[in-house]
């Protein structure tokens, strides 16, 4: 075993020597390339002069891009140094950005100027002096231009940007003029927290920014010293957990660590600064609903804002900085990451035509590739396209918004690699036969440089052959093969049998539980703003019910291994309890401080206003009605027998009576009335009218000359035509996933009488009153999807009574589910009804006679059309953006 191990070590030494030899060989091949050493401004020159120093021979060329607003110097056969080069602006020079070419054989130095300029190059051995002069300035030295100019990038990227520094730190030799003496805090109504920073003098407006994950607010005070240095102060009031004060080089940063993102306000006073932190559920400062979104400012309603400029710079560590200049600091800003792009919406902001463009910044060697600026609805949208794996940070100071896009470092890449493949250790090869487990662990310890503590109970041997395996995977294989387990803390790994580790951890957990059982209980009143305190209390109790003692009642099949609680991960400890105060809608929680802290974090996430939806409904019922009715009554009667009525003996044969109806026939000479009823008619088919309206009629009563017979004739007719439209517009607002109902209608009472039975007079009868409703009702339950669409469960009912007084009614109803975008309108319904009736009543044979047959028949025609349409429009009521 020792011989094999020695041979393995010899092979490793040989391999390392070979790698060193190959590295030296390639290093010798590349040693002829020059290296860019320094970039600095040459002092004492009239025009901005850039001093470029290289440590070898390099050829150079210059290019003027974008009409002289961007100058480029290319150093051939040159590479960048390991340390980053960062140089500020000077005069008309806004920035200097050195970066390597795509093939890595050259270095480009881009000089961005505020006005069209040219370059003059003076070479002194390995030092190049680059003089930047405006085009209208006199020339002293001709410049050498490259034959093939590089492609134009970042078109007009800097020509319209006004310099607006975010903040300036004091110089190193300047002693801070202000001192932070102490920090005081207290609670206000509505869950707000008041923080007072006491200082010796009135501070200037601090630079500030906030982030969502983790929830923090940071304030930077320049030229300020902290009397207690760097310190973290526990607060635990409202949403504020701790306050950290950090001092560095004359600058003091105050960091507020929060439970959840909220808004805040600052007020400068003669002796310091007052910060008011909003409650966790303040309507105007809700956490952003879409993941990765940051809102900086609350949009104002006093007019639109303007985007004044978009600038891009490369940071010292290779990060890209997009600097956005706004017209004022009250612009509403919405930032989110979508599909590998960073989307910035400047709400209610105007975009000048000269800024609507694409900036190509790929040559700056940052993750940022392009920046698109365009109009979007009533706002301005910027889309930052980046490549590779990156992270972004946004912060605002005054009217300057800065977006930093930085690539992942080695630590982040290692973490992601571990997440994807499970093992991230350096690979190694092992080939042993019957090696002791302790010796194998010692080999891994020597390879990794970690400290291993091995239990005395670790024994046995094993044989293994592993080639190019991550060392942490090899360790897991060894431990799994021998029934061992490990626990790591820092750079120390403890290895022991799995049973031994489990037993010791069990003892430690029992000890910690015993300590927790002795920890004093505290009580805290937690105000609930939007939810019901009783619902929150039930939720806390249900979470607590998964403890092992509760699970022993037969519900073990629904509990995973992780559900067997310890004191550290349950919301309420066995000794904790919660009481509901319905009058103030608050919870009185009694538990240990750690458990109350967990309860407050949960409540901060749950006690938020639910999104609301306004449903606009328009119900239209259109009708088109047509009715026609024609009828006649005709009869021949012996006058002496049936019409010799008192009051009419003086009427002579040949008299005529003309009236509207036969029943009211009147002698036009003697004004005597002849009463003729239906019994004296041979044909009785009058028009019944339409919808209760009587028909128009004309009646004739004739007496045959020298005869005693009476001829009576009546014609009646009515035609009705109408078009109608009934519109109802119910509108209601409801919370997400909550049913809402709106009704309007008419009630009628129907009286019914029934006998109680029996034969005596006392048996009597009973009277029952029944209420019948005919109503228009809308019942809707909205559900807002993550992409801001709305699913509506709709039930619409429309009833109408058939008669003015009767109980009979018509019912129309629709029940459906639809998916709509926010503000989109859908038409449902289409209940179309058409009633066509043609009625012809006649005397057989006589009714078929042409022309004369009309006296022996009655015609009715009915054509009614009714259509019901329902329009639905859901609108999500937007929450106000956060004030910061």
Phi, psi and omega in degrees: 000320180292322179297316180296320180293321179294321178296321178297319178295320179298318179296323179296319179296318179298317179297317180298320179297320179297316179297321179296318180297316180295319179298317178296325180297312180291328178296322179293329179290326184264002184290343182284344180287141178279162180233133175288116186270303186220155170231128181204163177270133179279121182279155175083005180265147180291316178261156176303124183236121182262128180260119182244122181243132175237161183253025179196188180276133180214142173262150185228160172212156181236154179218144174250119183245155175057042177068027179091002178273355176217122183247140183230134173245127180248122177257110181284153177055043183223148179232161179281151176285168178291322180278140182290146177256124182227124181225140183276193181270164177200127178059233180281353179277123181270321179198158177232125185232105173272140178203156183277152177286171183297323181274356177076008183261351183224165176235128175258138174240110179265128180244117183258126185239160183274348177214157182306129185219175176222167183249140168236125187249127173243123184254132175231093185057246183262020180240132180244128176255115182257111180263124181258116182235143171299156185297328182278359179279152180293144181266141179245327183225129179291145179258150179265122181260147176287147180290321181246105180286144178294167182293149181283129179230162177050054183301123180057030186292334188234358187288341184243017184261126176270132179300129180213085184296144181289309180194165179227133179272155179290159176289162187293327184271010182259128180276138182302138181267349181235151183227130173278112186276309181201171181232127178239151180211154181201166180263151176238178179293155179074020179077010180281160181233134178255124180239127180244122175261107181274128181229166180287329181226169177291125183279160171282168179300119184284152168286140185217153172202162180221152177228159183267320183231111347290159183289114182213153171234128183240136177235130181251122177249109178278156180057037183226138179247145177262127183290338179247022175064216178267123186206147176248125184250121176288137181242298179054047173237131181058233179264359182272122178270301182219164173235125179249132175248123184234127181245136179201121174052051176077006179240138178242127178250129175254122181244122176261114178270122188245162174283325182207152181297131178221172175271167180206162177227147179238149178218124180275132178237165182300332183247021178151209184225137178250128179244127177249116181264126180291162175292163186293345183235029176296131185300322186280356185224053179284145172300150184293137186281336181260138185299135176081016182259138178234129176247127185261319189226149176278126182293138178268161183249013183265018180135170183275165179251177184222138172275121185263339180180154176231122183238157178224136179220156176259128180281173183292336183253022177085008178275151176263136181242117175261115184253120184248120178264122182252161180289332179202170185269010178257011179292133176286128185235132179231119183239132178209159179250124182225121173053045178078008178240149177259120184250122178244121176253122174262103190288138177054045185238133177278148179241115175298151182300325183290343180261357178276099190194179172243131175258123177260107185243029184294332184283357179275000176057050173233170177298339182283132178253307180221157176229114179257131178237125181204167179279140180220106184057236179263017186232181175242133182241136173243133178240120179258116177263128182232159180241158179073192178266129186215166173227150181232150180225134181238137175210153185232136174226110184065231180260020179245120176253129182241130175246117177260128178240113184237146178285157176292137175277186181296323181295315179296320179296321179295320179296316180294323178296319177295322179295324186277319187249351178088330180229138183229007182286162177294143184282150175212166179237135179231135178217096183227150174237127179052046177271143178293146181300319180299320180293321178296320177294326179293324177297315179295322178297318178294324182289321185267338185078011178273162178266125179250132173246115185252131180292153179294340182275000178279115183217174175104171179233167177203160177241131182211150175222106182237137182230123179053057180246137174304141187296327179289330174289320176299320178296317178297324179296316180297315182294320181293323181294330183250014177067035182254168177218165181225155172225128183248139175215110185069230178257022179244130179242125178259128181241130180201166174303147184299323180294323181292317179295317180298320181294318180292323177292326177296319178295320180294321179295320178297321179294317179294326178292322178296321177295318180295326178294337179264354180292136183294147178269146176234157180243142179215137178265121182247120180278136178252126185267311190249324179276171173273132182300325180294323178294318178297319179297318178296323178295317179296321179291324179292325177294320180293335185289354179270010176295155184304322182294331176282330182286345182289357182277011177110014182247029184293335184290342182260007185242128177277176180298322182292344183282345178285102195285153162245175184297331188285340185235021173255148182288323176236131177286166179303335180269352183279155176209162181227137181236139182261130171254098185293333183295317181256003181052056182225164179244135173255107184255130177239116182190185176287164183297321181296318181290322177296324177298318178295320179296319180294322178296318179294317181294323179299330179276331184270325186276074179230149178294135179283142177299146183243154180231133172259123180255115176263125183235138174231117180252118183242125175240110181257138181226148177222108187245143175215130179219143177215136181218128180228131181212171180211152172232138188213138179198149175238125188223142174291120187292317184296332184276318189248345186235012177281080188256141180307140182099358182224029182284347185270003183282133181262161176296140182095355174292148178239142179241128180235126182204179180281324180225151181296329183295339182243034180296137186228138177291121184285348178265306187260000181057032174272150183257133175252122180266112179242125179248180184298336181292341180262016182248143176273325178237122182232074180236067182280164174284128182281354185089183182230127177052042177084353178272131181291151179279154173285143185215158175220135186234143177235138173231116186240146176245127179290136184294140180053039179215162180253015181258148184245131177254121181238134181218133177224130175247134180226144180202151176204136176233134183231134179219132182206149174232133183222158177215121179250123183239129174236135184233070174289143180220134182212157180238135180214161179281162180300132179064021177244133181284139177232147183220140174224135186224150172207134182186197184226143178243142175230142180259126179252126181259126177233141182241135178226147181282144178273356181090172180094167183247352182273165180290336182283348183295318172064201182215165179245148179245130181241134178253123180242131180262124178246130183252139169235111190220160170254118185228145176232121177238125185218142175232110181268151172226120181272125179274165180300335180265022176066025167269169183229127172260123183247126167264111191243137173224113183240131180230134177226117181248150175219137173286140182286324185237163181297332185233344186282168181273348184291143182214157174258142182234131173235130183216150177224133176226119185204175175227130182228152176247122183229152169282162180298122180084002181275147182249137177234146178251121177236164180119249183072026176285102185249127182229128177231127181244118179237122181227127173237116183242133180225109179248130186208166173274127181306142179070303181295325181288347181266356180290131179300139177065296180295338181293342178295337178283350184242019179211165178229132181242138175225135179229133182225129178218100183242135178233133179223132178226136181245124178235141182231125179251129180238134178222107175271142177227123177283125179282111186287139173282151177292147179287160182293148183286348179227000000 
